[in-house]
Amino acid sequence: MRRNGLARLRLTCSRRIGSKPLDVVTPADCADALRPIWLEKAETVSRTRQRMYAVMQWAWAHGHVSSNPVSVVDHILPNQGAKKEHQPAMPWRDVPAFTKARLRDIGPSDNTRAALLFLILTAARSGEIRGATWGEFDLKAGIWTVPGERMKAKVPHRVPLSAAALDIVKTLKEQKQHKIESVKQHGRSATTILAGQRGSCRSVSGHI
């Protein structure tokens, strides 16, 4: 990823400012370098701009330039338009009614709704639930331990399971109706219990 970012930085900057000394690079130069992708590739231009900004910040800190020309390109380039909005969250007061109306009677093979209800009861991320393995659950103690390698912060996370959440896990295990899929997680094989619910769990949970 880092190598691709540096390649993009060189590609974007080489024609416009690649041969110029840092102390003569102007805001207009930086804007010209970003202009070809400014309106077409929002994510790419954001990352490239961040890298350009970091380079010029370093140069400023070490006395090679007297300011950062990347910081003012917004005043030169056209408006990129409204930013993409995230899905609105369901107000927490509406969750009990939603759960009662949509998730009350979950059939033995209805893994999607089981995953969603488990997400609501544990406040976990959908990816953590989809990648959960049986080895992470201590059914006697009622604890779900998500290993650090699957956590965003890379720190193990212990989740006390309520009676309702624990019942979901036990039911899946007893009925053996859960989705079983062998996948690679960080180079190791793992058998996930709700692996097949990627699209459904993510799309529905975005409303909670």
C-alpha positions as a Markdown table, in Angstrom:
| # | Residue | x | y | z |
|---|---|---|---|---|
| 1 | Met | 0.0 | 0.0 | 0.0 |
| 2 | Arg | 2.8 | 2.4 | 0.9 |
| 3 | Arg | 4.7 | 1.5 | -2.2 |
| 4 | Asn | 1.6 | 2.2 | -4.4 |
| 5 | Gly | 1.1 | 5.6 | -2.6 |
| 6 | Leu | 4.7 | 6.6 | -3.4 |
| 7 | Ala | 4.2 | 5.6 | -7.0 |
| 8 | Arg | 1.1 | 7.7 | -7.2 |
| 9 | Leu | 2.9 | 10.6 | -5.6 |
| 10 | Arg | 5.7 | 10.4 | -8.2 |
| 11 | Leu | 3.2 | 10.0 | -11.1 |
| 12 | Thr | 1.2 | 13.0 | -10.0 |
| 13 | Cys | 4.0 | 15.4 | -9.2 |
| 14 | Ser | 6.8 | 14.4 | -11.6 |
| 15 | Arg | 5.5 | 16.3 | -14.6 |
| 16 | Arg | 4.5 | 19.5 | -12.8 |
| 17 | Ile | 7.0 | 19.9 | -9.9 |
| 18 | Gly | 9.3 | 16.9 | -10.0 |
| 19 | Ser | 12.3 | 18.8 | -11.2 |
| 20 | Lys | 11.8 | 22.0 | -9.2 |
| 21 | Pro | 13.7 | 22.8 | -6.0 |
| 22 | Leu | 11.3 | 22.7 | -3.0 |
| 23 | Asp | 11.8 | 26.4 | -2.3 |
| 24 | Val | 10.4 | 27.5 | -5.6 |
| 25 | Val | 7.3 | 25.3 | -5.6 |
| 26 | Thr | 4.2 | 27.4 | -5.5 |
| 27 | Pro | 0.6 | 26.8 | -4.6 |
| 28 | Ala | -0.2 | 27.0 | -8.3 |
| 29 | Asp | 2.3 | 24.3 | -9.0 |
| 30 | Cys | 0.7 | 22.0 | -6.4 |
| 31 | Ala | -2.7 | 22.7 | -7.7 |
| 32 | Asp | -1.7 | 22.0 | -11.3 |
| 33 | Ala | -0.2 | 18.6 | -10.2 |
| 34 | Leu | -3.6 | 17.7 | -8.5 |
| 35 | Arg | -5.9 | 19.1 | -11.2 |
| 36 | Pro | -6.1 | 16.1 | -13.5 |
| 37 | Ile | -7.5 | 13.9 | -10.8 |
| 38 | Trp | -9.1 | 16.6 | -8.5 |
| 39 | Leu | -12.7 | 16.0 | -9.7 |
| 40 | Glu | -12.4 | 12.5 | -10.9 |
| 41 | Lys | -10.8 | 10.4 | -8.1 |
| 42 | Ala | -11.7 | 11.9 | -4.7 |
| 43 | Glu | -10.1 | 9.2 | -2.6 |
| 44 | Thr | -6.9 | 9.1 | -4.7 |
| 45 | Val | -6.6 | 12.8 | -4.7 |
| 46 | Ser | -7.1 | 13.0 | -0.9 |
| 47 | Arg | -4.3 | 10.5 | -0.2 |
| 48 | Thr | -2.0 | 12.1 | -2.8 |
| 49 | Arg | -2.6 | 15.5 | -1.3 |
| 50 | Gln | -1.9 | 14.2 | 2.2 |
| 51 | Arg | 1.4 | 12.9 | 1.1 |
| 52 | Met | 2.3 | 16.1 | -0.7 |
| 53 | Tyr | 1.4 | 18.0 | 2.4 |
| 54 | Ala | 3.5 | 15.8 | 4.6 |
| 55 | Val | 6.6 | 16.3 | 2.3 |
| 56 | Met | 6.2 | 20.1 | 2.4 |
| 57 | Gln | 5.6 | 20.1 | 6.1 |
| 58 | Trp | 8.9 | 18.2 | 6.6 |
| 59 | Ala | 10.6 | 20.7 | 4.3 |
| 60 | Trp | 9.2 | 23.6 | 6.2 |
| 61 | Ala | 10.2 | 22.2 | 9.6 |
| 62 | His | 13.8 | 21.8 | 8.3 |
| 63 | Gly | 14.1 | 25.2 | 6.8 |
| 64 | His | 13.9 | 24.3 | 3.1 |
| 65 | Val | 10.7 | 26.3 | 2.5 |
| 66 | Ser | 9.0 | 29.2 | 4.3 |
| 67 | Ser | 5.4 | 27.8 | 4.1 |
| 68 | Asn | 3.4 | 24.9 | 2.9 |
| 69 | Pro | 2.0 | 25.6 | -0.6 |
| 70 | Val | -0.2 | 22.5 | -0.5 |
| 71 | Ser | -2.3 | 23.9 | 2.3 |
| 72 | Val | -4.0 | 26.5 | 0.1 |
| 73 | Val | -4.8 | 24.5 | -3.1 |
| 74 | Asp | -8.5 | 24.5 | -2.1 |
| 75 | His | -8.5 | 28.2 | -3.0 |
| 76 | Ile | -7.2 | 27.5 | -6.5 |
| 77 | Leu | -9.0 | 24.4 | -7.6 |
| 78 | Pro | -12.7 | 24.0 | -8.2 |
| 79 | Asn | -15.2 | 22.9 | -5.6 |
| 80 | Gln | -15.2 | 19.1 | -5.4 |
| 81 | Gly | -18.9 | 19.1 | -4.6 |
| 82 | Ala | -20.8 | 17.7 | -1.6 |
| 83 | Lys | -19.0 | 15.0 | 0.3 |
| 84 | Lys | -20.6 | 11.5 | 0.3 |
| 85 | Glu | -22.8 | 11.1 | 3.3 |
| 86 | His | -22.7 | 8.1 | 5.5 |
| 87 | Gln | -25.9 | 6.0 | 6.1 |
| 88 | Pro | -27.9 | 7.6 | 8.9 |
| 89 | Ala | -27.9 | 5.8 | 12.1 |
| 90 | Met | -31.1 | 4.5 | 13.6 |
| 91 | Pro | -32.0 | 6.5 | 16.8 |
| 92 | Trp | -31.2 | 4.3 | 19.8 |
| 93 | Arg | -34.8 | 4.7 | 21.1 |
| 94 | Asp | -36.1 | 3.0 | 18.0 |
| 95 | Val | -33.9 | -0.1 | 18.3 |
| 96 | Pro | -36.1 | -2.0 | 20.8 |
| 97 | Ala | -39.2 | -1.6 | 18.5 |
| 98 | Phe | -37.1 | -2.6 | 15.4 |
| 99 | Thr | -35.8 | -5.7 | 17.2 |
| 100 | Lys | -39.3 | -6.7 | 18.3 |
| 101 | Ala | -40.8 | -6.2 | 14.9 |
| 102 | Arg | -38.0 | -7.6 | 12.7 |
| 103 | Leu | -35.9 | -10.0 | 14.8 |
| 104 | Arg | -38.4 | -11.6 | 17.2 |
| 105 | Asp | -38.8 | -15.0 | 15.5 |
| 106 | Ile | -35.5 | -16.1 | 13.9 |
| 107 | Gly | -35.6 | -19.5 | 12.2 |
| 108 | Pro | -32.9 | -22.1 | 12.6 |
| 109 | Ser | -31.3 | -21.2 | 9.2 |
| 110 | Asp | -31.8 | -17.4 | 9.3 |
| 111 | Asn | -28.2 | -16.5 | 9.8 |
| 112 | Thr | -28.5 | -13.0 | 8.5 |
| 113 | Arg | -31.0 | -11.9 | 11.2 |
| 114 | Ala | -29.2 | -13.9 | 13.8 |
| 115 | Ala | -26.0 | -12.0 | 13.0 |
| 116 | Leu | -27.8 | -8.7 | 13.1 |
| 117 | Leu | -29.4 | -9.4 | 16.4 |
| 118 | Phe | -26.1 | -10.5 | 17.8 |
| 119 | Leu | -24.5 | -7.2 | 16.5 |
| 120 | Ile | -27.2 | -5.2 | 18.3 |
| 121 | Leu | -26.8 | -7.1 | 21.6 |
| 122 | Thr | -23.0 | -6.9 | 21.6 |
| 123 | Ala | -22.4 | -3.5 | 19.9 |
| 124 | Ala | -19.6 | -5.2 | 17.9 |
| 125 | Arg | -18.5 | -4.4 | 14.4 |
| 126 | Ser | -20.0 | -6.4 | 11.6 |
| 127 | Gly | -16.6 | -7.7 | 10.5 |
| 128 | Glu | -15.9 | -9.0 | 14.0 |
| 129 | Ile | -19.1 | -10.9 | 14.0 |
| 130 | Arg | -18.7 | -12.3 | 10.5 |
| 131 | Gly | -15.2 | -13.5 | 11.2 |
| 132 | Ala | -15.9 | -15.0 | 14.7 |
| 133 | Thr | -14.8 | -18.6 | 15.3 |
| 134 | Trp | -16.0 | -21.1 | 17.8 |
| 135 | Gly | -12.6 | -20.9 | 19.6 |
| 136 | Glu | -13.3 | -17.3 | 20.6 |
| 137 | Phe | -16.4 | -18.2 | 22.7 |
| 138 | Asp | -16.3 | -19.4 | 26.3 |
| 139 | Leu | -19.9 | -20.6 | 26.6 |
| 140 | Lys | -19.6 | -21.6 | 30.2 |
| 141 | Ala | -18.3 | -18.1 | 31.2 |
| 142 | Gly | -20.4 | -16.3 | 28.7 |
| 143 | Ile | -17.4 | -14.4 | 27.2 |
| 144 | Trp | -16.6 | -13.7 | 23.6 |
| 145 | Thr | -12.9 | -12.8 | 23.2 |
| 146 | Val | -12.0 | -11.2 | 19.9 |
| 147 | Pro | -8.3 | -11.6 | 19.3 |
| 148 | Gly | -6.2 | -8.5 | 18.7 |
| 149 | Glu | -5.4 | -9.4 | 15.1 |
| 150 | Arg | -9.1 | -9.0 | 14.3 |
| 151 | Met | -9.6 | -5.7 | 16.2 |
| 152 | Lys | -9.1 | -2.3 | 14.6 |
| 153 | Ala | -6.9 | -1.2 | 17.5 |
| 154 | Lys | -5.0 | -4.6 | 17.4 |
| 155 | Val | -5.8 | -5.2 | 21.1 |
| 156 | Pro | -7.8 | -8.3 | 22.3 |
| 157 | His | -11.4 | -7.4 | 23.2 |
| 158 | Arg | -13.5 | -9.3 | 25.8 |
| 159 | Val | -17.2 | -9.1 | 25.3 |
| 160 | Pro | -19.5 | -10.3 | 28.2 |
| 161 | Leu | -22.5 | -11.9 | 26.6 |
| 162 | Ser | -26.0 | -11.2 | 27.8 |
| 163 | Ala | -28.4 | -14.1 | 28.2 |
| 164 | Ala | -30.0 | -13.3 | 24.8 |
| 165 | Ala | -26.6 | -13.0 | 23.0 |
| 166 | Leu | -25.4 | -16.3 | 24.6 |
| 167 | Asp | -28.6 | -18.0 | 23.6 |
| 168 | Ile | -28.0 | -17.1 | 19.9 |
| 169 | Val | -24.5 | -18.6 | 20.0 |
| 170 | Lys | -25.6 | -21.7 | 21.8 |
| 171 | Thr | -28.6 | -22.2 | 19.4 |
| 172 | Leu | -26.3 | -21.9 | 16.4 |
| 173 | Lys | -23.9 | -24.4 | 17.8 |
| 174 | Glu | -26.6 | -26.9 | 18.9 |
| 175 | Gln | -28.6 | -26.8 | 15.7 |
| 176 | Lys | -25.5 | -26.8 | 13.5 |
| 177 | Gln | -27.4 | -24.6 | 11.0 |
| 178 | His | -24.8 | -21.9 | 11.0 |
| 179 | Lys | -22.8 | -21.0 | 7.9 |
| 180 | Ile | -19.4 | -22.7 | 8.0 |
| 181 | Glu | -16.6 | -21.4 | 5.8 |
| 182 | Ser | -12.9 | -22.0 | 6.0 |
| 183 | Val | -11.1 | -18.7 | 5.4 |
| 184 | Lys | -7.6 | -17.3 | 5.7 |
| 185 | Gln | -7.2 | -14.7 | 8.5 |
| 186 | His | -3.7 | -13.1 | 8.7 |
| 187 | Gly | -2.2 | -16.1 | 7.0 |
| 188 | Arg | -3.9 | -18.7 | 9.2 |
| 189 | Ser | -6.9 | -21.0 | 8.4 |
| 190 | Ala | -10.0 | -20.3 | 10.4 |
| 191 | Thr | -13.5 | -21.6 | 10.4 |
| 192 | Thr | -16.0 | -18.8 | 10.8 |
| 193 | Ile | -19.5 | -19.2 | 12.1 |
| 194 | Leu | -21.2 | -16.4 | 10.2 |
| 195 | Ala | -18.8 | -15.9 | 7.3 |
| 196 | Gly | -21.5 | -15.9 | 4.6 |
| 197 | Gln | -23.3 | -12.8 | 6.0 |
| 198 | Arg | -20.8 | -10.2 | 4.7 |
| 199 | Gly | -23.1 | -8.2 | 2.5 |
| 200 | Ser | -26.3 | -8.7 | 4.4 |
| 201 | Cys | -25.0 | -8.0 | 7.9 |
| 202 | Arg | -23.0 | -4.9 | 6.8 |
| 203 | Ser | -25.9 | -3.4 | 4.7 |
| 204 | Val | -28.5 | -3.8 | 7.4 |
| 205 | Ser | -26.3 | -2.9 | 10.4 |
| 206 | Gly | -25.5 | 0.4 | 8.7 |
| 207 | His | -28.9 | 1.6 | 9.8 |
| 208 | Ile | -28.4 | 0.9 | 13.5 |
